[in-house]
Amino acid sequence: ETATQSTWGRSTFNYTGAMVFYFVSSDGHLIYMGKDKYENETLLKWGWPEDLWFHVDDLSSAHVYLRLKPGETMDTLNETAVEECCQLVKANSIEGSKLDRVKIVYTMFTNLQKRGDMDVGQVGFKSERDRRYRTIEKNREIVKAMMRTKEEKYPDLEAERLRRDAEEKKVRVEAFKKQLKEKEEMERKKKEEDDLRSYKDFMNSGEYNSNREGGKNLEDDFM
C-alpha cells in the first residue's frame, strides 16, 4: 500500500476551527483546500463521497478537493476542471511549485484510507487502480485565475457533512416510500385485473350457462 508521505507529527491531536480556502472552477465547480496540515487532517475526516481529491505525487502539498456535480464521475469530469485543480495543488506544494513539471495523483474521497499509525495529513488508498495521474507543467495564468476566486472561511465541516448525509437519507427514504407506494398500486391493479378476468371466465364458462339454463327450466316447470 502506498501512502502520501509527510514529515508531520502523529495524528493524536484534537483540532477544531479549521480554516478552509474555497475556489470556483471556470465551469462552476466548488474547490477547497486546507490552510495547513491540521486542516488537511480535518478535511480527510469530513470530506464528502462526491469529492475528488488531488495531491502532488510523492511530494508534500496541499490537499485539494473538487466537489462533483450530480451525475458526474472522476472520469467524466471535464479536462479544464481537472487541470485547474492540478495547477492549484502544484502551486501549493513547497517543492512542487519550484519544479517545471510534476506528477499529480487524484482519486475519489471514498478511495482514501486513513490508518491510526499514519502521520497527520498522511493518507493511503484502498484501491490502487482507482487512482488517476496527470503530469503537468506550470501554468501561471490558470493559477492567477483560480486565486481571483479564493475565499477564506471557517466552516463547521462536521455539521456540513452531517447535513449532507441527513439530506441524502431523506431522499433515499422518500424514494423508498415512492417505490413502495408504486408497488402497492401495481399489486392493487393486478388484483383488480385478476378478479375481473376470473369473473369474465366464469361468465363465459359452461358452468355459468348450465346454471342459467337450469334456472330457466325450473321456472318453466313452475309456470
C-alpha angles and dihedrals in degrees: 000000000000122000131190103252127228140159094231123132124265117286098251097114131110108220131173137167097057119199110222129188115215127201136176122224120227089259095047105265119148111242125183142172139179126255096232145343094298093052089048089055091050091050089052089057100045105030120131126248090241093055120112113213124214130191138160105259115246093354134089112260145142119286107243122193131194119196111224119223121238111290095018125119135191090262098044096049109115118260094239093061091047091051092048091054091046092052091047094052091046091051089053096053116094092212099028094053089062094053125085093219132025136171117240124203121203135177141153117287089240089063093060119102126200118193126192094242094056124107121252107287093009115128139179134198132252093208126025093198092059092066125096129204135205129179112212139183123222113278111184094183093060092047092049091050091050093048090056088065095048120130128178116218141163102219128179094242094183093053091047092052092047091050090049092051092046091052091048090050090049091052091049092050092049090048090050092049091049091048091049092049091049090050092050090049091050091049091049092051091046091052091050091050091047091049091048091047091050091050092050091047089052092047090052095042125105089239092064093046091047092052091047093050091044091053091050093052092051090051092051091051091051092051 
